Amino acid sequence: MSEIVFLVEEAPEGGFTARALGHAIFTEGDTFDQIEENARDAVLCHFEEDQRPATIRLHYVRDLVIAV
């Protein structure tokens, strides 16, 4: 595997959550910088060294509601 993708969303209570697509990995953080660090740490813990993806992609999804 060359890449793993995390879906990053704003948490309702503040901060961010990140969920790996296709893998049982979930992390959260108060800032986007923390999400980057926590996602990297989670991948390092989840995969054996010879099976780790070379790239971690953070796909940030933000819902914006506009009142008319």
Secondary structure, DSSP 8 states (H G I E B T S, - for coil): --EEEEEEEE-TTSSEEEEETTSS-EEEESSHHHHHHHHHHHHHHHS-GGG--SEEEEEEE-------
